[in-house]
Amino acid sequence: MWPSDHQTCTSSIDGPSPPSTPPLRHQCVATLKGHTSYISALAVAGGHLFTGSSSGQIHRTSLNSLSHHQTLPDEAMTSAGDGAVKALVASSDKLITAHQDHKIRVWRVDNTTGNRRITQLATLPTLSDRAITLLLPRNHVRVRRHKTSTWVHHIDAVSALALSRDERLLYSVSWDRTLKIWRTADFKCLESVADAHDDAVNAIALSGDGAIYTGSSDGKIKGYSLDATLMKHKAGINALSMSADGVVLYSGASDALICSWKSDGSGGMAAVAALRGHGKAVLCLAAAADHVVCSGSADQTVRVWRGNGKSSYECLAILEGHRGPIKCITVHTCSHPSSNTCLLYSAALDCDIKRQRYTYSAAHVPKSELFGFNLKQVSNISRDVAGIDAEGDASEMPKKLLLCDWY
């Protein structure tokens, strides 16, 4: 279990005070062990937690069984490809995985009692796609000097995946700087956007109206439906996440910032806030309902932020306990949405998964009732942010640690 310091964290700036953000109740439910290599991808769907590791292993575990174990139960496990599982997306009866070996794999998830297997259905591009494109010279593209490949192939690690809301289309991005669109009915590659960025593409997110956003190591976010390039970060983009209502885009980068983007009213997107606080690169993001977004960083912490729906954000919690950079996080609503209770899963280079339950409400909760683990608190915030470490010493916490900038 993570340590249980009783502390809080907020952020503010000069000017009119933003509406007070409800306090957060949280508890580390379990630290799950079981992988022999670090977890590089997480997803929750259909009452199960899916994990992918740097060694290519894929686990599936019932969420109900996790409450009774401190180690990851091997309900279903398989291995595929060479290298890490880079991303996971799950639909009703399928799991789709992106891999370091340039492949995308599709799995059937069997939920039959006593037969909980993961069976591989296809590898993308499919054999028919490869055969058809291989025969026609016009389907070959130059990938480097004296080498060509068909346009349906990724030629470097597939870094991120996204499913359309109706699950009819699958989107993939890769370190080969391309964006590809696949039809899930037969997993045919419909389109490939070459040189989508000037460097490796690391992240993808889809808005509620179907707009496609990609983030790259070139420090840019591109919106394809909007034909726009979003630039505020000063380093490579590592993560993108769309709010539950599909309106707000969050980006995390190696400059340790999280930017919040919203429509500018003229068909484009504008940065409305920059969330400061992480000491190192932001590696992963997960947005939840009610303007909550969680971030994982190379500084070994997870932060929970909440906005007021406009341009004001407050850091509700800093969660410590991992012994390595946070590689991936996912948030799962564990009860009726009106209860504001979620489960947060985080995985790091220490090979552990931490399961955290948090609840926020409109009612004020005294500090004495907050409980959790190494939750840093910041009080008396005006222009500067005063910090309190685990021993009550404020000297080691930098000033303006959680200042939130407005653009």
Sequence and secondary structure as in RCSB ss.txt:
>XXXX:A:sequence
MWPSDHQTCTSSIDGPSPPSTPPLRHQCVATLKGHTSYISALAVAGGHLFTGSSSGQIHRTSLNSLSHHQTLPDE
AMTSAGDGAVKALVASSDKLITAHQDHKIRVWRVDNTTGNRRITQLATLPTLSDRAITLLLPRNHVRVRRHKTST
WVHHIDAVSALALSRDERLLYSVSWDRTLKIWRTADFKCLESVADAHDDAVNAIALSGDGAIYTGSSDGKIKGYS
LDATLMKHKAGINALSMSADGVVLYSGASDALICSWKSDGSGGMAAVAALRGHGKAVLCLAAAADHVVCSGSADQ
TVRVWRGNGKSSYECLAILEGHRGPIKCITVHTCSHPSSNTCLLYSAALDCDIKRQRYTYSAAHVPKSELFGFNL
KQVSNISRDVAGIDAEGDASEMPKKLLLCDWY
>XXXX:A:secstr
             SSS       EEEEEEEEEB  SS EEEEEEETTEEEEEETTSEEEEEEHHHHTT SB   S
EEEE SSS EEEEEE SSEEEEEETTS EEEEEE  STT   EEEEEEES HHHHHHHHH GGGEEEEETTEEEE
TT   S EEEEEE TTS EEEEEETTS EEEEETTTTEEEEEETT SSS EEEEEE TT  EEEEETTS EEETT
TTEEE   SS EEEEEE TTS  EEEEETTS EEEEEE SSSSEEEEEEE   SS EEEEEEETTTEEEEEETTS
 EEEEEE SSS EEEEEEE   SS EEEEEEEE S GGG EEEEEEEETTS EEEEEEEE SS   GGG   SS 
    S SSS     TTS  TTS TTTT EE  
